[in-house]
Amino acid sequence: MRGAFMVRPGHPLTTGGAATSFDKVLRYPIASTPLSDEVARVLVERYGSLAHPDDCVTLQCEEVASLVDVARRSDTVLLAIRAAAPDLVELKLQPELAATARFALVTLKRRTLPPGLAVVRDLMGQLLIDAPA
């Protein structure tokens, strides 16, 4: 699923309509779930060493819903999958983020699968997709 930097409607970074720089994003707190080494590499590749999550993320939580709520109520910038917060405004950065998150369902070999697993797989297939841009 496509990742994005997102802010509340009316956030100072949304004025002007043009793409913004990562340096401007760094003026605000950045919230995110723990990010993979691959996403960290992409961030540094696109925006420089200050974009490493260890340096730029000021609020980290494994529960994305809490982070979305913080972004809705403050000037915090949320870095998450776009689908996590459709009501937030996606920031257009230059260069583009162009990063994705991958989700998987892992099962153990030679183990009986739980009876409800087929339903969970179907739901994942329906829900874990990006909406058209």
C-alpha positions in Angstrom: 0.0 0.0 0.0 1.2 3.5 -0.8 2.8 5.5 1.9 2.4 9.3 2.3 3.0 12.3 4.5 -0.4 13.6 5.7 -1.7 16.5 7.7 -5.0 17.9 8.9 -7.0 20.2 6.6 -5.8 23.8 7.1 -2.3 22.8 8.2 0.3 25.5 7.4 2.0 23.1 4.9 -1.1 22.9 2.8 -1.1 26.6 1.9 0.1 27.7 -1.6 -0.8 24.4 -3.4 2.8 23.8 -4.6 4.9 20.8 -3.6 6.8 21.3 -0.4 10.3 20.3 0.6 11.3 17.8 3.3 13.1 20.6 5.1 9.7 22.4 5.6 8.2 19.1 6.9 11.0 18.9 9.5 9.7 22.1 11.1 6.8 20.1 12.5 6.6 16.9 14.6 6.5 13.7 12.5 4.5 10.7 13.8 4.8 7.2 12.4 4.6 3.5 13.3 7.9 1.7 13.4 9.3 1.7 9.9 11.3 -1.0 8.1 14.9 -0.6 7.1 13.8 -0.5 3.5 11.5 2.5 4.2 14.3 4.2 6.1 16.6 3.7 3.1 14.1 5.2 0.7 13.6 8.2 3.0 17.3 8.9 3.2 17.8 8.3 -0.5 15.1 10.8 -1.4 15.5 13.5 1.4 18.9 13.1 2.9 20.3 11.8 6.2 18.0 13.9 8.3 15.1 11.9 6.9 16.2 8.7 8.7 13.3 7.7 11.0 15.6 7.5 14.0 16.3 11.2 13.5 13.1 12.7 12.1 10.2 10.7 13.8 9.3 12.5 17.0 6.3 10.4 17.9 6.2 6.6 17.3 3.4 4.2 18.1 2.4 0.8 16.9 -1.2 1.8 16.8 -1.8 3.9 13.7 -5.3 5.0 14.8 -3.7 6.9 17.7 -1.3 8.6 15.4 -4.0 9.6 13.0 -5.9 11.2 15.8 -2.9 13.2 16.8 -2.5 14.5 13.3 -6.2 15.4 13.1 -5.8 17.5 16.3 -2.4 19.2 15.8 0.2 20.3 13.4 1.9 16.9 13.5 2.8 15.4 10.1 1.8 11.7 9.8 3.9 9.3 7.8 1.7 6.2 7.2 -0.1 4.3 4.5 -2.5 6.7 2.7 -5.5 4.5 3.3 -5.0 4.9 7.1 -6.3 8.5 7.1 -8.5 9.3 4.0 -9.7 12.5 5.7 -6.2 13.9 6.1 -4.5 16.0 3.3 -1.6 14.3 1.5 1.4 16.5 1.2 3.0 16.7 -2.2 6.7 16.5 -1.6 9.5 17.2 -4.0 10.9 14.7 -4.8 7.9 12.3 -4.4 8.0 9.8 -1.5 7.1 6.8 -3.8 7.3 4.3 -0.9 5.0 1.4 -0.2 4.2 -0.8 2.8 3.7 -4.6 2.4 1.4 -6.7 4.5 1.4 -10.5 4.7 -0.3 -13.3 6.5 2.2 -15.8 7.8 1.3 -19.4 8.6 3.4 -22.3 10.0 4.2 -25.2 7.8 2.6 -28.5 8.7 0.1 -26.8 11.1 -3.6 -27.0 10.9 -5.0 -23.7 9.7 -7.6 -22.0 11.9 -11.1 -22.3 10.5 -11.6 -18.6 10.2 -8.4 -18.0 8.3 -10.1 -18.1 4.9 -12.4 -15.3 5.9 -9.4 -13.2 7.2 -7.6 -13.8 3.9 -10.6 -12.7 1.9 -11.0 -9.5 4.0 -7.3 -8.7 3.6 -7.7 -9.0 -0.2 -10.6 -6.7 -0.1 -9.4 -4.1 2.4 -5.7 -3.9 2.0 -5.7 -2.2 -1.4 -5.1 1.4 -2.3 -8.0 3.5 -3.4 -7.7 5.1 -6.9 -5.7 8.3 -6.8 
